[in-house]
Amino acid sequence: MAKKSTNTQIITQPRNEDERWLMETVAELSEKAGIKMPEVGIFPSQQSNAFATGWNKNDALVAVSTGLLQRFRREEVRAVMAHEIGHVANGDMVTLSLIQGVVNTFVMFFARIAAHIVNNFVNRGQGGERGIGYFVTVIVFDIIFGILASVIVAWFSRKREFRADEAGATLASPAAMISALQRLKAEQGIPDQMPDQMMAFGINSHLKDGFMKLLSTHPPLDDRIAALMQRGR
């Protein structure tokens, strides 16, 4: 899915020096992290971004955008790849999908319980028959609980970004990881070309304000940079 939705080109045989260096870098970082080397890909996007995906830490894919590969210094690209390897080694893709599935199940369960209670209260003395009101109430509670569930999933996603940044700092270097995040911050005005379904798995994401911050899959870059600087003290 990731390969198709992002037009990612998997590197099977390096065609140039950049691809050869990228493959060697991922191989080195994977060995350092204690995982099998994932597939390596490049996807067309002027925005600086990268992502990791896969259901098994020993059967994954890490990919980088053409924009990032062209504009970032090699030590910064290496730190970004270390961040993505961190996601793979931590099993973040699987865990996030499982949490999403669990909270969706709870949303459906509690929405129907709540609707049942409301239905019995409104129709007390009438045998508690389920009318159109019950199904409307289910939809309303699905929406309310769904928003709360999204807040929980987004909170977990932001936590895993901090952990992946720490992995990037450990596998590459704190200075390189901080420099990569600072460059991502400087380039935030570049239009995003990554599909929405892949944004949670990228190193960079949309900026959100107000309540929408609670639904953001990524912490603000300033917070991530500050966390790494604090870690290095």
Summary of the structure (lengths in Angstrom):
residues: 233
radius of gyration: 21.3
end to end distance: 40.8
largest distance: 77.9
contacts: 742
relative contact order: 0.15
helix: 65%
strand: 9%
